[in-house]
Amino acid sequence: MAYCEKCGCQLIEKELADEGIIPYCEMCGEYRFPLSNTAVSMIVLSPDQTKILLIRQYGKMDWILVAGYVNQKECLEDALHREYREEIGRSIMRMQYMKSAYFEASNTLMCNYVILSDSISLQALHRQEVDEAKWFSFAQARQEIKQNSLAQHFLYYFMEEWEKGNIRL
């Protein structure tokens, strides 16, 4: 971050006690902590909790999780409901927070949940955002998820917790 988001002046580096070197705006007289994005991703379970929904987006062939950015003034849970409705056209019956991870490529904190879909129907799929959506068995989802991705990391973590009985939807 090189410029103040409030006044546009160039920031300088200045030490802040217990924080280290932080960008500082001399015009505003305030420190400017770096901004990052926040997004949600979801392990989508079928109503009978035997299948996982994976999607393909933007012409790519990789199977990934349903995900999207959190809008300004929106909480994580509202973003989950909105993104699932926008991309899949369905509603969430229940949800449970899983874990978060930082995604450096887009400077984004990804917050992962497991959700229970209201239906296995994919008739209302939002074709501008999602090219294809498909239900997989747990074993198939493990094989099909994009390798070495944050989606794979979240899916594998979910499966470990599921096997331990730590997920209660």
C-alpha positions as CSV (number, residue, x, y, z in Angstrom):
1,M,0.0,0.0,0.0
2,A,1.7,3.2,-1.2
3,Y,-1.1,5.8,-0.9
4,C,-3.6,6.7,1.8
5,E,-7.1,5.4,1.1
6,K,-8.7,8.4,2.6
7,C,-6.7,11.4,1.3
8,G,-4.6,9.9,-1.5
9,C,-1.2,11.2,-0.1
10,Q,1.8,9.0,-0.3
11,L,2.4,6.9,2.8
12,I,5.7,6.7,4.7
13,E,7.0,3.8,6.8
14,K,6.8,4.6,10.5
15,E,7.3,2.4,13.5
16,L,4.3,1.8,15.7
17,A,4.9,0.3,19.2
18,D,4.2,-3.4,19.4
19,E,3.2,-3.5,15.7
20,G,6.5,-2.8,13.8
21,I,6.8,-0.8,10.7
22,I,3.4,0.3,9.4
23,P,2.4,2.6,6.5
24,Y,1.6,6.1,7.9
25,C,-0.2,9.1,6.4
26,E,1.4,12.4,7.5
27,M,-1.5,14.4,6.1
28,C,-4.1,12.5,8.1
29,G,-1.8,11.7,11.0
30,E,-2.9,8.1,11.1
31,Y,-1.4,4.6,10.5
32,R,-2.9,2.7,7.5
33,F,-2.9,-1.0,8.1
34,P,-2.8,-3.1,4.9
35,L,-6.1,-4.1,3.4
36,S,-7.0,-7.6,2.3
37,N,-10.0,-9.3,0.8
38,T,-12.3,-11.7,2.6
39,A,-14.0,-14.6,0.8
40,V,-16.1,-17.7,1.8
41,S,-15.8,-21.2,0.4
42,M,-18.0,-24.1,1.1
43,I,-18.1,-27.8,1.2
44,V,-21.6,-28.4,0.0
45,L,-23.3,-31.6,1.2
46,S,-26.4,-33.1,-0.4
47,P,-29.5,-33.2,1.9
48,D,-28.8,-36.8,2.8
49,Q,-25.1,-35.9,3.5
50,T,-23.7,-38.6,1.1
51,K,-22.5,-36.4,-1.7
52,I,-20.3,-33.3,-2.2
53,L,-21.0,-30.6,-4.8
54,L,-18.0,-29.4,-6.9
55,I,-18.1,-26.8,-9.7
56,R,-16.2,-25.7,-12.8
57,Q,-15.9,-22.0,-13.5
58,Y,-14.7,-19.5,-16.2
59,G,-13.9,-22.1,-18.8
60,K,-11.4,-24.0,-16.7
61,M,-11.5,-27.8,-16.4
62,D,-10.7,-28.0,-12.6
63,W,-13.3,-29.1,-10.1
64,I,-13.3,-26.6,-7.2
65,L,-15.5,-25.6,-4.3
66,V,-18.3,-23.0,-4.4
67,A,-16.7,-19.7,-3.2
68,G,-17.1,-16.0,-3.4
69,Y,-16.0,-12.6,-2.0
70,V,-17.7,-11.1,1.0
71,N,-19.3,-7.8,0.2
72,Q,-18.7,-4.6,2.2
73,K,-21.0,-4.5,5.3
74,E,-21.8,-8.2,4.8
75,C,-21.1,-10.9,7.4
76,L,-19.6,-14.3,6.5
77,E,-22.9,-16.1,6.9
78,D,-24.8,-13.7,4.7
79,A,-22.1,-14.0,2.0
80,L,-22.5,-17.8,2.2
81,H,-26.3,-17.6,1.6
82,R,-25.9,-15.0,-1.2
83,E,-23.1,-16.8,-3.0
84,Y,-24.8,-20.2,-2.9
85,R,-28.1,-18.7,-4.1
86,E,-26.3,-16.7,-6.9
87,E,-24.1,-19.5,-8.2
88,I,-26.2,-22.6,-7.6
89,G,-29.7,-21.2,-7.2
90,R,-30.4,-23.1,-4.0
91,S,-30.7,-22.4,-0.3
92,I,-28.6,-23.5,2.7
93,M,-30.4,-25.5,5.3
94,R,-27.6,-25.6,7.9
95,M,-23.9,-24.6,8.1
96,Q,-20.8,-25.1,10.3
97,Y,-17.6,-23.1,10.2
98,M,-14.5,-25.2,9.4
99,K,-11.3,-23.2,9.1
100,S,-9.6,-20.3,7.3
101,A,-6.5,-19.9,5.2
102,Y,-4.7,-17.1,3.5
103,F,-4.6,-17.1,-0.3
104,E,-1.6,-15.1,-1.3
105,A,-2.4,-14.9,-5.1
106,S,-5.4,-12.6,-4.4
107,N,-4.4,-11.3,-0.9
108,T,-7.6,-13.0,0.4
109,L,-8.5,-14.5,3.7
110,M,-10.6,-17.6,2.8
111,C,-13.2,-18.7,5.4
112,N,-14.4,-22.2,4.8
113,Y,-17.7,-23.7,5.9
114,V,-19.5,-27.0,5.4
115,I,-23.1,-26.4,4.4
116,L,-26.2,-28.6,3.9
117,S,-28.0,-27.9,0.6
118,D,-31.8,-27.8,0.5
119,S,-31.9,-29.9,-2.6
120,I,-29.7,-31.9,-5.1
121,S,-31.5,-30.2,-8.0
122,L,-29.1,-28.0,-10.1
123,Q,-31.8,-26.6,-12.4
124,A,-31.3,-23.0,-11.3
125,L,-27.5,-23.0,-11.9
126,H,-26.1,-19.5,-12.6
127,R,-24.4,-20.1,-16.0
128,Q,-22.5,-16.7,-16.0
129,E,-20.5,-17.7,-13.0
130,V,-20.6,-21.6,-13.0
131,D,-20.0,-23.6,-16.1
132,E,-20.9,-26.9,-14.5
133,A,-21.8,-28.3,-11.1
134,K,-21.9,-31.9,-10.2
135,W,-22.5,-34.1,-7.2
136,F,-19.7,-36.5,-6.3
137,S,-19.4,-39.3,-3.7
138,F,-16.9,-38.4,-1.0
139,A,-14.3,-40.7,-2.6
140,Q,-14.9,-39.2,-6.1
141,A,-14.7,-35.6,-4.7
142,R,-11.3,-36.5,-3.2
143,Q,-10.1,-37.6,-6.6
144,E,-11.6,-34.9,-8.7
145,I,-10.8,-31.7,-6.6
146,K,-8.1,-29.5,-8.1
147,Q,-4.7,-30.8,-6.9
148,N,-2.5,-28.6,-4.8
149,S,-5.2,-26.0,-4.3
150,L,-6.8,-24.3,-1.4
151,A,-10.0,-26.1,-2.3
152,Q,-8.2,-29.5,-1.9
153,H,-6.8,-28.3,1.4
154,F,-10.3,-27.4,2.7
155,L,-11.8,-30.6,1.3
156,Y,-9.2,-32.9,2.9
157,Y,-9.6,-31.1,6.2
158,F,-13.4,-31.6,6.0
159,M,-13.0,-35.3,5.3
160,E,-10.7,-35.8,8.3
161,E,-13.1,-34.0,10.6
162,W,-16.1,-35.9,9.1
163,E,-14.4,-39.2,9.8
164,K,-13.7,-38.1,13.4
165,G,-17.4,-37.2,13.9
166,N,-16.6,-33.6,14.5
167,I,-19.2,-32.2,12.0
168,R,-22.8,-32.0,13.1
169,L,-25.2,-30.7,10.6
